Amino acid sequence: MKSENFITVSEIGRRYDYTPQAVKKWIQRGLPYNTNQRKISEKEGTEWIIKNILKQASRRWTQAKN
């Protein structure tokens, strides 16, 4: 069985160029967060960010451009 990879709030922030405070707000909005390890599942977290943050930001940018 393959072990799951976890990354920290700071690592997620650096990866997507957001502050740790912004990532903590995402956790409140539903970003999967393992409270025991105090980390985010890399796979589930990435999927959540793509769906809930990056796609929304892309839509807003597209609407502002038009």
C-alpha positions, 0 to 999 in steps of 0.5 A: 500500500502506497503511503499518502504524501502530506505537505504543510500550509506554508508549502501549499502557499509557496506552491500557489503563491498565496500566504499561509493566512490565505491557506488557513482560510481555505481550510475553513472553507473546506480544504482537506486538512489532517489535524493530527499531522497538521498537514494537507493531503497533497493529492486531495488538497491539490484537487480541492485548490484547482476546483475551488481556488484556481478555477474561480480565479480564472473565471474572475480574470476572464470576466474582468478582461471582457 
